[in-house]
Amino acid sequence: MKITRLAAGVSILTVGALALAGCTPPRESEVIEGTSLTVAWNDYYYALNDGLADTNATANAVVNYMAKSGFWHYNADSELVKDTDFGTYKAVSEDPLVVEYTINEGVEWADGTPVDAADLLLMWTAFTTHRTDGEGTADEETGELTGQTGTFWNTGATEGYGLDLVSEVPEISDDGRTITFNYDSFYVDWELAFSGPGVAAHGTVMLAYPDEYTGDDGAQKAKDDFVKAVQDNDLEWLAPVSEAFNQDYKFSSGTPENPELQLLSNGPYTITEVNATDGYTTLTANPDFTWGPSPKYETITVRVIPDMQAQITSLENKEISIASGQPTADIAALLGAGVEGVDYSGSPEGTYEHIDLQVGNGGPFDAATYGGDEAKALAVRQAFMKIIPRQEILEKLIQPLQPDAELRNSQIFLPGTPGAEAAAEVNGYPELEVPDVEGAKALLAEAGVTNPTVRFMFSNTNERRKQEFLLIQPYAAEAGFNLVDASRQDWSSALQSATTEYDAALFGWQSTSTAVGESAANYQTTGLNNFYGWSNEELDALFDELAGTADTATQDDLRVEAEKIVGEQAWSVPIFQFPGITAWSTDIEGVVPGFLSPTYFWNFWDWAPVTPASE
């Protein structure tokens, strides 16, 4: 599961606080013919379009990052870097907010079609509510979109938020390379609304209408027709396009039937094979790529190895060149003692562990279970939070890997970031360091609730989470909770699709950006990552106000108030920041672990074979 969120040690960037790339296209290729590299990741790649509600996964993001170009990226220090080789953008005006994007001449999709404003118009169309009249249906078990009516974009666009604040159709320049967004009101995270086109406009239209856009002018005609349909609000014509956008870039069974369109990219690499059976994805250098730093390896294969120990073994056997994941104490000790031919780096990751409670599934934390008695449901949630041995989990499972690790005491702020201390003073999390069994008993007794059953969901393939469950279980039992192991392999999809099958979920949120208002996706009533029925009008209003606030001090005040409400509602509790290890072969240079997603992939263009020293 992926989410855009700040992480420990990251400085909060405000609009305009950017590091600039200093090169002008075109660049020359530095690909070394005949070179190949295999790296490890812990999950399967299955979608080129990773901006959908059912494809928003880090495994997709890290692969797509190597196949797509855009206006910016994050470096290892979580600083935003403008990719001026691709294009430029600027706020022409802040009051009213007007943002202009221009794609450089010569930037192309892998089929030779120019990347232009039509592709950015597709982003606006898909991430607003202004070009939709339908709805989607999802599989109850997997959460995957199974069908739709009319024009429906499965992006989780929220009315009056983000790109939805651009209610009028963006303006396109005569040369087709510049697009202008006129916001209805100020939006604090406008710079992070998108980094570039997720998929090609012409490719999506051609998938939707496979027999209508052929010949040399087919791609341009597809773009022209798309732009006209958006401008005319032709929802009947757009309906098949939205369906192709939602469905045709997913390929969990392997390489798709129409890779020329379904894997169409505009970056340094093209995706040439997706092997779902053996668990790997292969990318091949794009020989025509000149609008960014050139990669060095001709092919990169991302191999799925879920277990960190297995990754290290593969690294030692020279089956892979980069390993990364959640280490055990044994792995940390092994690498710390030194492994021949292997370098490594250990540091906190942009992911934090937490527990979320269901309040809308008819379970023990849902007011409906008690005839709508919100106070009783709140008391049961508060009681459950009191039995989580946060400090014990930290000491037994995390500090052996990172001795200076501390409890995370905020959902929105991180230790060392502005507002973190103030948030901890009002959210109640510091009082939840050690179990308070008697306090939990008293709350249950006061509520008149006896032996509530809590189905506790987590990954059944994650050993550390199994250990966390075992540490929680005795305190839960002593307090009067019947804690049931509801772990499953498909926990990620079950978060959204199987809400009646669990009452508490243990997992991690991974950071992908420094956006000020990204927590809204978790806690607002209509938030994309709100799988639990959480709803609070005051909290919704705070996030709405935050989205339109430019002053940083006021931003912090609003987020502290939001944090207070989240803590008071006892919806969720943070535990710790993930300790991470990235290890790599000494035969490769340029590996620099990053904090935000895409983690160690952020500078893949710097990866290169080590050149033997001349004798």
N, C-alpha and C positions, 0 to 999 in steps of 0.2 A: 504494500500500500504506500502510495506516495502522497505527500502534501507539501505545499510551499509554506515554509516556516523558518524563522530564525533559529540559529543554533549557538551553542556555547562558544564564547570567544569571538563572536562576530560583532563587528561594529555596525550599528544601524546606519545605513546610508540614506540620505535624503535626496530628493530629486535634484539632479545636476551634479552630485558628488561622484564623478566618474573618472576613471583612468582611461586615457585615449590610446587607441592603437595608432601607430604612426606611419603606416605604409599605404601606398597607393597602388591599386591594381593596374595592369595584371602582374601576377607573380609567376615565377618559373617553377616548374615541377622539380622536386627533390626526391621523388620516389626512386628507391633503389631496386632495380629490376631483379626479380627472382627471390626477394625477401618475403618472409612470412612470419607472423607472430600469433601465438595462441594465448589468450588470457582467460581468467575464470570469473564467472558471476554465479550468484546463488539461485537464480530463477530463470524461467524461460522467456524468451522474446516472442511476442505474438501480435504486434500491431505497429504499423507505420504511423498511424494517427493516434498519438498517445494523449490527445486532449479530450477524450471522451470519458463519460462516467464509468464505463466498463473497460477502459484501457489505460487508466491513469495509474500506471505501475512503473516503478523505478527500472525494472528490467527492460522495459520498452524505451524509457528515456535515455539510458546510457548507450544503447545501440544507435538509436535515432540521432543522438548528439553527434556521432561521427559521420552521419549521412546527410545532415542538414546544416545550412548556414543561416545566419540571421544578423540582426543589428547589434547584439551584445552577448557576452558570456561572463561568467564569474571566474576569477582566478583562484589560486590556492588560498589567498588571504580573504576570500569572500568579497573582493572588490569588483564592482561592475566595470567591465571593459567594453568600450564601444568598438565594434568591428566595422571600421570605416571602409575596409576593402569591399564589404557587402553593400553598404549604403549608409545613409545618414538620417537622423531625425532630430526634431527640435520642437519646443513649445513656442510657437509663433506668438502666442498671447496666453497669459494666465487668467485673465479676467475680461472676457470669457476665455475658458481654456480651449485653445486651438493647437493641435499637434499635427505636424507635417512629416511624412516619411517619404524618402526618395531612395529607390534602389538603383545602384550604379549600373551603367551601361556595361554589357558583357557578362552579367550574372545570368546563368542559365540553369534550367533543369537538365537532367542527364540525357534527355532526348533532344536537346538543342533548342528547346523553346525558351524564350526569355522569361525570367522571373520578373514580374511587374506588379502594378497596382491591383490588377484583377485578383492576384493571389492574396493580397492583403484585404481586399474587399470580401473574399471568402471568409477570412478570419472574423471580420466584423459581423457578417451575416450569420455565422454559426454560433457566435458568442454573445448575441443579443436576443431579445425576445421580439424584435421588430419585424422579423421575417419568418414567422411560424404561425400555423393554425391547426396543428395536429398534436398528437401525443404518442408516446411509446409504451410498449409492453415489455416486461423483462422476465426472464426465467426465474422462478421463485427460489431455485437452489443455487444458481450461479450468479445471478444478477446481470447476466448478459442480455443486451437488447435483442429481443426475438422478433419484433414487428413494430410497425408504426402506422398511423393514419395521417394523411396529409403531409404538410411540411413540418418536420420535427428534427431538431438538431440536438443530439444526445450529449451536450456539453455542460449541462447544469447551469446555464445562464440564469442569472437572477435579475428580476425586474428592478430597475433603478440602481444598478450596481455595475461597476467596471465598464466594459464597452457598451453596456446597455444604456449608459448615460449619453451615448451618441445616438440620438433618436432619428436624426436626419441622415439620409444616405451620404456617406463620405464622398467628397469631391475628387475626381480623377483628372490629372493634367492632360493636356493635348498629346504629349508624347507617351502617355500611359505608364510612366515610371514613378510619378508622385501621387500620393493620396493624402487628403487632408481630413482629419477628424475634428468636428466641431462639437465639443462636449456641452451638454445642457447645464452642467454645473461642474465646479472643480472636483477633480478626482485625485487623491493624494498619490496613488500608485499608478498613475498613467504611464510612467516610464516602463513599468513591468507588466503592462497589460498583455503584451506578447513580445516575443523576441524576433519573430519572423513568420513566414508562412509555414503552417504545419504540413499541408499537402497541397498539390498543385490544383489550381482552379480548372485548367483545361483537362487535366487527367481525371478529375472527379466528374466533370461533365461527360467526358468520353466513356467513363464507366457507367454512367447513368443512361446514356443514349448511345449504345455501342455501334449502331449502324448509321448514325447520322453525321459523324464528323470524321471523314476519311480524306485522303489526299494531302497534298502539301500544305494547303491552307486550313486543314481540319482543326489544328490546335488553336489557331488564332480565331477562327469562327466560333469555336467552343467558348473561348474567353469572351468574345464580343457578345454572344448570346447570353452568357451568364451575367455579365454586367448589365445588359438591358433588362433582364428578368428581375434583377435586384432593384434597379432603378424604377421599374414599372410595378413592383410588388406583385409579380406574376407567380403566386404561390402554387398554382397548378403545375407550371413548368418546373419550379424549384423542388417540388416534392420528390421526384426521383433522384435529384442531385443530393438532397439531404439524406436520402436512404443510402446512396453510394458512399457519402461521407461517413455515415455511421457504421456501415457494414463491410464495405469492400476492401478496407485496409487492415482487416483482421485475418490471421492465417495460423491458427493454433495447430492445424494439421500438417503444416510444412510450407514449403515454397508455394506461393499462390499460382493459379492457373494463368494469370495475365501479369507476369512480373514487370513488363515494360511500363504498365500503368500503376499496378498495385504496390510496387516497390520504387516508384519514381521519386528521386531525391534531387537535391541541389547542392550537395556538400562535397567534401573531400573524398568520400567513399560512396559507393553504391552497394546495396545489400544484394548479394548474388545467390545466397542459399540460406534457407531456413529449414533446419532438420529437427523436427519435433521429436522424432523417434530416438535419435542418439543424443539430442540435447545440445545443439550448437548452431550458431549463426555465423556466416562468413561474409565479410565485406571486402570489396576490391577497390583499389584506388581509381578515382575518376580521372582519366588522362586529360580531360579538358578543364579541370578545376584550376582557376587562377585567381579567385577572389577571396584569398585568405592564405594563412600559412600552409605550406605544403606538408603532407605527411611523408614519412620516410619508408614505411613498409608497404609493399605492394598488396598484401592481403593481411587482414586481421580476422581471426576467428575467436568468437566469444563462446566459451564452452561452459555449460551448466554443470556446476559442482556445488550442491547445496551445503555440504559439510566442510567447515574450515579445515579440519584435520585432513580430510581427503584432498583439499586444495594444496596444502603444504606438502603432502606426499607426492602429488603430481608435480609440484614445483621442484622437489628434490630429484625426481626421476626425469626432469627436463621435458615433461609432457606439456607443461604450460610455462609461461614466463612471468606472469603476474598473478598473485593471489591476494584476496582481500575479504575480510569478514569479521565475524564476532569470535574472538579467540577464547579458548579455555586457558586456565592457568598453566596446563601442561604445554600448550602451544607457545604461550608467552615465554615460559622458561626455556623451551627448546630454542626459539629464535634468539632469546637473550644470551644463551650460551654460545651462540654462533653456529651457523650451518654453512658448510662449504659451498661457495658459489651462490649464496643468497644474501641480499641486503633487505632491511626492513625498516619500517617506521611505525611507531605506535602513538596514537593520540586520540582524543575524543572525537567521535563522529557527529555529524549533523542529524542525529536521531536520538529521541528520548523515549524511554519506557514509561508506560502509564496504564491505568485501568479505567475503563469507561463502563458506565452502568446504563442498562436499558430502562427507560421510563414510559415506554409506549407499547409494550408487548404483553400486557396482562400478567406480568411477573411480580416478584416481591418488591420491586422498586417503583411500580406503577400505581399512581393514585386510583386508577380504575379498579384495581384489585380490592380496594378498600372503600368501594362505593363513591369514589371521587374525593376522598379525604386526602388532600395534598399534604397536610401536616403529618399524617401518619406515614405516608410514603417517604417523606423527607426524613423522618426519624429513623426509618429502616435503612435508608441510604447512608445517613450519618453513622449509624451503628456499624455498618459494614466497613466504612472507611476507617473506623477506629481499630479494626483488627488486622490491617495490612502492616506487616513488619518491615517497613521501608528501610530503616537503619540496618536491620539484620540482613536483608537482601543485599544492601550495599556492601556491608562488611564481609559477607561470606562469598558473594558471587562476583563483585565488581572490584573491590579494593585489592584483591590478589593480582588483578591485571593492571590496575591503575591505583597505586597507593594513595594518591592525593584526591581521588574521586570524592565528590560530595553529593548529597541529596539534591535533586532538583526541586525547588520550591515555588515554581511558577509554571503555568501553562502557556503564557504569552511572552514573558520576559525570560531571559537566560542569565545565569550568574555573570556579573561583570558588565551587563548591558544597562543602559539608563532605564530606571524605573523598576528594576528587579527587586531591590530592597523594599521599596514602597509597596510593591505588589505582595511580597511575602508578609508584610505587616497586616494585610487585610484579608488574605485568602484562606487563612487557617491551616495551611499545609505544614508550617513548622511545628504545629502542635500534634502532628500525626507521624512523628518519627518512630515511636515505639508503640506496640499494641496496647490499647486500653480496654481490656476484656470486661472489666467491671463497668466501665462507662458504656460499652456496647450493650451489655446486659440491661443496664438501667434504661437505655433508650428503647430497647425492644419491649421491656416491661411496661414502660410509660405508654407506648403505642398499642399495647395489648396484642402484640404479634409473637407467636410461638413457633420456634423451629422453622423459619423460612428456608426454602430450598433455593439455592443460587447455582445455576448452571454456568460454569466458569470456562469460557472459551479461550484457547490459545493454540499455537501451532504444535501439533503432535510430533513434528520432526525437529523441534528446537529443544535441545537438552537443557539449556539455561532456563527456559520458561517452564519446563517440567520441574526443575528445582525450585523455581519461584512458587509454583503452585503447592509443592510439598511444604514449603516454609509457611505459607499462608494457612494451609488446611487445619493444623492443630489449634490455632488461635480462633479460627472460625467456629470449629466444633465446640471449643470451650465457651464461646460467647452464645452459642445456641443456633448457629447457622448450619444448615446441611449443605456443604459445599460439594458439588458434583463435577467431576472431570468431564467437560464437554469439548475437549480438544479435538481438532480435526485438521487434516491436511489442507483443505480448501478454506481455511479460516478467513483469508482475505476477501474472497467473494462472499462468504457467509455473513460478513459484517453488515452488508447491505441487503442481501437476498434472503437470509435465514434469521431474521430478527426475533422470531417466535421460538427459536431453538437455543438461545443463550440469554443470560441475564447480566453477565459481566464479561468483558473482553480485555485481554492482556496482550498488548502489541506495542509497536513503536511508530511514531511519526517521523518521517525523514524530511529534512529541510531542502528546499530547492531555490529559495529566493530570500531577499531581505525586505520584501514588501511589508509596509507598515500594517496593513489591514488584513493580512492573510489568515489570521485566526478566525475571522468571520466565517470562513468556510466550515469550521468545526462547530461553532456555537450558535450561529443564527438559526432561526427556525427553518429557513429554507436552504441552509448551508449544504454545499455539495458533500461534505464529509460528516454531516450530522445524521448518523444512522440510528439514532436512539430515541427520537421523539422529544429531544430537548427543545424547550420553547419558553422564552421570557421576553415580554414586550419591551421592558426597559433595556435589556441587553441588546435586542435588535436595534433599538433607537441609538444606543451608544455606538455600535458599529457603523450605522448609517452616518452618524455625525462624524466619526473618525474618517470615513472615506472622503469627506469633503473638507478636512482640516489640514492646512498647510503648516501651521505653527507646531514645532516639534515638542515644546513643553506641553501644549494642550493635547497633543497626540498621546504623550505619556500619561497625562491625567485621565484621559478617556479610557486608555487600556488598563490602568489600575482599577478604575471603577468597573470595567468589564470583568476583570479578574476577580474582584470581590464578589460579584454576582455568581460567577461560575463556582467559586468556592462555597458560597452560602447554599447553593442548590445541591451540593454534594453529588454532582454528576460524574466527576472524574478526579483522579489524583495522579500527579506525576511521581516518578520514583527516581530514575537516574538517567544521565547522559551516557550513551553507548561508548564503551571503550572500543577502539578499532585498531586493526593491524593491517597494513599493506606490506606484502613481501614480494620481492622480484629478483629475477636472475641477474647476476652480475654481468651477463652477456648483453644486457640492455641498459641504455642510459636514458635519462630524461623523465623518469617516473617521479612524480611529485604528488603525494596524496592531497586531495582537496577536502574541505569540510562539507560544503554543500553538494548536493547531487548536481552533476554526475560523478562525484567523488574523484577517484584516481584517473578517470577518463578525461578530465577537464582540459588537459594539454596533450592529447594523444598525438598531435602533430610533432611534438618534440621527441617522442619515443624513437630510438634509433639503435641499430646494432653497435655494440662497442667496437671501435676500431682498434685492432691490435697495435701496440706500440712498435714503432719501427726499430729494428735491431741495428 
